[in-house]
Amino acid sequence: MNRGDRREEIVRDDRDRETFIKTLGEVCRKTDWQTHAFCLMNNHFHLVVETPKANLCAGMQWFLGTYTARFNRRHRMSGHLFSGRYKSLIVDGSGNGYLKSVCDYVHLNPIRAQLLRAEQPLKDYRWSSFGEYLKSPRQRHAWLRVDRLLGEWQVGGDDASGRRSFEQALERRRHEESAAAVQDWKRMRRAWCWGETGFKAHLLDLIAGQSGDHHYGDEIKESAAQKAERLTLEILRQAGWSDAELAQRPKGDRTKAQLALRLRRETTATWKWIAARLQMGHWRSAANAVHLLGREM
């Protein structure tokens, strides 16, 4: 979650909101994030994301930086848009209700902010994932994962009947807020993790470096640079190029520009990293070469 700098707006109109969600989709594709819920408000946002490749920091750096650049460019502004680093909360996703409580908190955010009238259904708020949950799989964002939350709500399946049950359940939750739920949400906002006592103890063990390999499962922990390097080597191999040949090619070589374009689209690598790795000179030169290539395509 993050707020606008000095609690100012991070979106000014629906075009900004569409850009925000488009950028979220891009970072999910680049990082393989699995998004379980999101809600965009006028001056802050909430995301519930699962990061199989342990790349939250790299992904958030790209996401916040890219959206800020697009917002500033459109509104002819400069400088910070968000109030520093995002706040993150580690959630117990073992199916015991903690993921459900976090997603409900996110989906009911427009109600707490009084952005909907009492008679309006929750799905009328267009800028959260709740409405996406009510669409068929072919119509919703491909990067939104719905099965975990539907499972914790004990919904039978991702079909018309199941989606209708989910909608009705959250509408009931909307009108049945208890004092205990409100206290839970207050504790959630102040916490650094959300789960049972054993879950927190396990995390503290990981932080202390006392856990073994069995805690990590088969997840691939890959930094942004590692992914970019792997992709670079794959493409060079397909092209039959060596690093020596890469160095001999001109800085503005078309194939280098095509490789740089793929790296920008598929990873969170910076222009500076791309220019150095592909030997394209200054990062602005690499950016200009990709821009010219894009105009040709």
C-alpha positions in Angstrom: 0.0 0.0 0.0 1.1 3.5 -0.6 -0.2 7.1 -0.4 0.3 10.2 -2.5 3.0 12.6 -1.3 1.6 14.8 1.4 -1.6 12.7 1.0 -2.2 14.4 -2.4 -4.0 12.6 -5.3 -2.2 9.9 -7.3 -5.0 9.9 -9.9 -6.9 12.9 -11.3 -9.4 11.3 -13.7 -10.4 8.0 -15.2 -7.6 8.1 -17.7 -5.0 8.1 -14.9 -6.9 5.3 -13.2 -6.8 3.2 -16.5 -3.0 4.0 -16.8 -2.5 2.8 -13.2 -4.2 -0.5 -13.8 -2.5 -1.0 -17.1 0.9 -0.4 -15.4 -0.1 -2.9 -12.7 -0.8 -5.5 -15.4 2.6 -4.8 -17.0 4.5 -5.3 -13.8 2.6 -8.6 -13.1 3.7 -9.9 -16.5 7.3 -8.8 -16.0 7.6 -10.3 -12.5 5.1 -13.2 -12.5 3.2 -11.6 -9.6 -0.1 -13.2 -8.8 -2.5 -10.5 -7.8 -5.3 -11.6 -5.5 -6.9 -8.1 -4.9 -6.4 -4.5 -5.6 -8.2 -1.2 -5.0 -7.2 2.2 -6.3 -8.5 5.2 -4.4 -7.9 8.9 -5.1 -4.8 9.3 -3.0 -3.7 5.8 -2.2 -3.9 2.2 -3.3 -3.9 -1.4 -1.9 -2.5 -4.5 -3.5 -2.6 -8.1 -2.4 0.1 -9.9 -4.4 1.9 -13.2 -4.2 5.5 -13.2 -5.4 6.7 -16.7 -6.4 10.0 -15.3 -7.5 10.6 -13.2 -4.4 10.9 -10.0 -6.4 8.6 -7.6 -4.6 11.2 -4.8 -4.2 12.3 -4.9 -7.8 8.7 -5.0 -9.0 7.5 -2.2 -6.8 10.5 0.0 -7.8 9.5 -0.5 -11.5 5.8 -0.1 -10.8 5.9 3.1 -8.7 8.6 4.6 -10.9 6.9 3.9 -14.2 3.5 5.1 -13.1 5.0 8.3 -11.6 6.8 9.0 -14.9 3.6 8.4 -16.9 1.6 10.6 -14.5 4.1 13.4 -14.5 4.5 13.3 -18.2 0.8 13.6 -18.8 0.3 16.4 -16.3 3.6 18.2 -17.1 4.9 17.8 -13.6 8.1 16.5 -12.0 9.2 15.1 -8.7 7.7 12.6 -6.3 4.2 11.3 -6.5 4.2 8.8 -3.7 5.1 9.4 0.0 8.3 7.4 0.0 8.6 3.6 0.2 5.5 1.5 0.1 4.3 -0.3 3.2 4.1 -4.1 3.0 2.4 -6.7 5.2 3.3 -10.4 4.9 0.1 -12.5 4.9 -0.4 -16.1 6.0 -1.8 -17.7 2.8 -2.3 -21.2 4.2 -6.1 -21.1 3.8 -7.0 -20.3 7.4 -8.8 -17.0 6.7 -6.0 -14.4 6.8 -5.8 -13.9 3.0 -9.6 -13.6 3.0 -9.6 -10.9 5.7 -7.0 -8.9 3.8 -8.8 -9.1 0.5 -12.1 -8.2 2.1 -10.4 -5.2 3.7 -9.2 -4.1 0.2 -12.5 -4.7 -1.6 -14.5 -2.9 1.1 -12.2 0.2 1.0 -14.7 2.2 -1.1 -17.4 1.6 1.5 -15.2 2.9 4.3 -14.3 5.9 2.2 -18.1 6.5 1.5 -17.5 6.5 -2.2 -20.7 4.5 -2.8 -24.2 5.4 -1.7 -26.0 2.9 0.6 -28.2 1.6 -2.2 -25.3 1.2 -4.7 -23.8 -2.3 -5.1 -20.1 -2.8 -4.4 -19.5 -3.7 -8.0 -20.3 -0.2 -9.0 -16.9 0.9 -7.9 -14.9 0.3 -11.1 -11.3 0.7 -9.7 -11.0 -2.4 -7.6 -10.7 -6.1 -8.4 -14.1 -6.9 -6.9 -15.9 -6.3 -10.2 -13.2 -8.4 -11.9 -14.1 -11.4 -9.7 -17.6 -11.2 -11.0 -16.6 -11.5 -14.7 -15.9 -14.8 -16.5 -12.3 -15.8 -16.8 -12.1 -14.7 -20.5 -13.3 -11.2 -19.6 -11.2 -10.4 -16.5 -7.6 -9.4 -16.3 -5.3 -12.4 -17.0 -3.0 -11.4 -14.1 -5.7 -11.6 -11.5 -5.8 -14.9 -9.6 -9.2 -15.6 -8.1 -9.1 -19.2 -6.9 -7.4 -18.6 -3.6 -9.9 -16.1 -2.3 -13.0 -17.9 -3.7 -11.7 -21.0 -1.9 -11.4 -19.2 1.4 -15.0 -18.0 0.9 -15.9 -21.7 0.3 -17.3 -20.8 -3.1 -17.9 -23.9 -5.2 -16.1 -22.7 -8.4 -15.3 -19.9 -10.8 -18.7 -20.2 -12.6 -21.8 -18.0 -12.8 -23.2 -19.6 -9.6 -20.0 -19.3 -7.7 -19.4 -15.7 -8.7 -23.0 -14.8 -7.7 -22.4 -16.5 -4.3 -19.2 -14.5 -3.8 -20.9 -11.2 -4.6 -23.8 -11.9 -2.2 -21.4 -13.0 0.6 -19.3 -9.8 0.4 -22.5 -7.6 0.2 -23.6 -9.3 3.4 -20.2 -8.7 4.9 -20.5 -5.0 3.9 -23.7 -4.6 6.0 -22.6 -6.8 8.9 -19.4 -5.1 10.0 -18.7 -6.1 13.6 -16.7 -4.3 16.2 -14.3 -7.3 16.2 -13.7 -6.9 12.4 -13.0 -3.2 12.8 -10.5 -3.9 15.5 -8.9 -6.6 13.3 -8.5 -4.1 10.5 -6.9 -1.5 12.8 -4.4 -4.1 14.0 -3.7 -5.2 10.4 -2.8 -1.6 9.4 -0.2 -1.4 12.2 1.2 -4.9 11.7 4.2 -6.2 9.7 2.7 -9.6 9.2 -0.8 -11.1 9.4 -1.3 -14.6 10.5 -1.3 -17.0 13.5 1.4 -16.9 16.2 3.2 -19.8 14.6 3.3 -18.0 11.3 5.0 -15.0 12.8 7.5 -17.2 14.7 8.4 -18.9 11.4 9.0 -15.6 9.8 11.2 -14.5 12.7 13.2 -17.7 12.2 13.7 -16.9 8.6 14.9 -13.4 9.4 17.3 -14.8 11.9 18.7 -17.1 9.3 17.9 -20.2 11.3 15.7 -22.0 8.7 16.8 -24.7 6.3 16.2 -25.2 2.6 12.9 -27.0 3.3 11.3 -23.6 4.1 11.8 -22.3 0.6 10.1 -25.1 -1.4 10.7 -25.0 -5.2 10.2 -21.3 -5.6 12.8 -19.6 -7.8 14.2 -16.5 -6.2 15.5 -14.4 -9.0 16.5 -10.8 -8.9 15.6 -8.3 -11.7 19.2 -8.4 -12.9 19.4 -12.2 -12.9 16.2 -12.4 -15.0 17.5 -9.8 -17.4 20.8 -11.5 -17.7 19.2 -14.9 -18.3 16.9 -13.4 -21.0 19.9 -11.6 -22.6 21.9 -14.9 -22.9 18.9 -16.7 -24.3 18.4 -14.2 -27.1 22.1 -14.0 -27.9 22.2 -17.7 -28.2 19.2 -17.7 -30.5 20.9 -15.0 -32.6 24.2 -16.9 -32.7 26.0 -14.0 -31.0 28.8 -14.1 -28.5 29.6 -11.4 -26.0 32.6 -10.5 -28.1 30.4 -10.0 -31.2 28.0 -7.9 -29.1 30.9 -5.6 -28.2 31.8 -5.2 -31.9 28.3 -4.2 -33.0 27.5 -0.5 -33.3 25.8 1.1 -30.2 22.6 1.8 -32.2 22.5 -1.7 -33.9 18.9 -2.7 -34.7 19.3 -6.1 -33.1 20.6 -4.5 -29.9 17.6 -2.2 -29.9 15.3 -5.2 -30.4 16.9 -6.9 -27.4 16.7 -3.8 -25.3 13.0 -3.5 -26.2 12.4 -7.1 -25.0 14.3 -6.4 -21.8 12.2 -3.3 -21.1 8.9 -5.2 -21.8 9.7 -8.4 -20.0 11.9 -7.4 -17.0 12.3 -4.5 -14.5 15.9 -3.9 -15.6 16.8 -0.2 -15.7 17.9 1.7 -18.9 21.3 2.1 -17.2 21.7 -1.7 -16.8 20.5 -2.4 -20.3 22.8 0.2 -21.9 25.8 -1.2 -20.0 25.0 -4.9 -20.7 24.3 -4.4 -24.4 27.2 -1.9 -24.8 24.9 0.8 -26.2 26.7 3.7 -24.7 24.8 6.2 -22.5 21.4 5.0 -21.3 19.7 7.8 -23.2 21.1 6.4 -26.4 19.6 3.0 -25.7 16.3 4.6 -24.8 16.3 6.6 -28.1 17.2 3.5 -30.2 14.2 1.6 -28.7 12.0 4.6 -29.2 12.9 4.8 -32.9 12.4 1.1 -33.2 8.9 1.4 -31.7 8.0 4.1 -34.2 8.9 1.7 -37.0 6.8 -1.1 -35.7 
